[in-house]
Amino acid sequence: MIISRIKVGLVLSAATLALAGCGSTQGTDTAVGAGAGALGGAVLTGGSPIGVVGGAVVGGVVGNEVGKDR
């Protein structure tokens, strides 16, 4: 359980760092989507690495598409 929390923390930290480096709205939306997706994937799968990565990918794609509309 502690390892899962560490993994989620690392993913969220990486998403935060990615947000800091984004200069465009679309890039920011992609990073936010990936972070939210990773968190959602971790919660839904009990911290499974596949769930975290899958959630990050899906969230990143959704965030990227949202960023295109702005």
C-alpha positions in Angstrom: 0.0 0.0 0.0 2.8 2.4 0.8 4.5 1.6 -2.5 1.3 2.5 -4.3 1.1 5.9 -2.6 4.8 6.5 -3.5 4.1 5.8 -7.1 1.1 8.1 -7.2 3.1 10.8 -5.5 5.8 10.4 -8.1 3.4 10.6 -11.0 1.7 13.7 -9.5 5.1 15.3 -9.0 6.1 14.6 -12.6 2.9 16.1 -13.8 3.5 19.2 -11.7 7.0 19.6 -13.1 5.6 19.2 -16.6 3.1 21.9 -15.9 5.8 24.3 -14.9 7.5 23.8 -18.3 4.5 24.2 -20.5 4.4 27.5 -22.4 1.1 26.9 -24.2 -2.4 26.4 -23.1 -2.6 23.1 -25.0 0.5 21.8 -23.3 -0.8 22.8 -19.9 -4.1 21.1 -20.6 -2.3 18.0 -21.7 -0.2 17.9 -18.6 -3.2 18.5 -16.3 -5.1 15.8 -18.1 -2.3 13.3 -17.7 -2.0 14.1 -14.0 -5.7 13.8 -13.4 -5.9 10.6 -15.5 -3.0 9.1 -13.6 -4.7 9.9 -10.3 -8.0 8.5 -11.5 -6.3 5.3 -12.8 -4.5 4.8 -9.5 -7.7 5.2 -7.6 -9.8 2.9 -9.8 -7.2 0.1 -10.0 -5.9 0.3 -6.4 -2.5 1.7 -7.5 -1.8 -0.7 -10.3 1.1 0.6 -12.4 -0.8 -0.3 -15.6 -3.8 1.6 -14.3 -1.7 4.7 -13.5 0.0 4.7 -16.9 -3.2 4.0 -18.7 -5.0 6.7 -16.9 -2.2 9.2 -17.7 -2.3 8.3 -21.4 -6.1 8.7 -21.6 -6.1 11.9 -19.5 -3.2 13.3 -21.6 -5.1 12.7 -24.9 -8.3 14.2 -23.5 -6.4 17.2 -22.1 -4.7 17.7 -25.5 -8.0 17.7 -27.3 -9.5 20.2 -24.8 -6.5 22.4 -25.3 -7.1 22.5 -29.1 -10.5 23.9 -28.7 -9.3 27.0 -26.8 
